[in-house]
């Protein structure tokens, strides 16, 4: 599970369709994920 500070994310996004990217490192291995989300 990934958690975000709701207020920081809200300030960074605009209404409509947005591609979100997540990049991180767990146990020394890097990962990348992305998804198209609709902001209302």
Phi and psi in degrees as a GROMACS rama.xvg file:
@    title "Ramachandran Plot"
@    xaxis  label "Phi"
@    yaxis  label "Psi"
@TYPE xy
-115.158  133.803  UNK-2
-118.021  145.516  UNK-3
-129.743  155.187  UNK-4
-74.9276  111.056  UNK-5
-54.4724  -43.3973  UNK-6
-67.0754  -38.6704  UNK-7
-66.8785  -41.4205  UNK-8
-66.383  -42.9709  UNK-9
-58.1751  -40.4866  UNK-10
-68.9328  -27.9999  UNK-11
-86.0601  -16.7152  UNK-12
-106.484  156.258  UNK-13
-116.066  162.904  UNK-14
-69.2242  144.757  UNK-15
117.206  -161.441  UNK-16
-87.3135  130.942  UNK-17
-137.366  136.65  UNK-18
-89.0582  121.8  UNK-19
-103.445  137.468  UNK-20
-115.417  141.307  UNK-21
-126.037  127.581  UNK-22
-129.884  134.931  UNK-23
-163.318  -173.16  UNK-24
-142.215  127.641  UNK-25
-130.92  127.728  UNK-26
50.8569  39.3253  UNK-27
81.4584  0.965529  UNK-28
-112.704  132.459  UNK-29
-85.089  150.515  UNK-30
-140.313  155.928  UNK-31
-137.388  137.633  UNK-32
-141.268  153.3  UNK-33
-149.888  153.992  UNK-34
-157.18  149.954  UNK-35
-91.9283  121.297  UNK-36
-122.411  156.09  UNK-37
-107.798  122.101  UNK-38
-96.0507  124.153  UNK-39
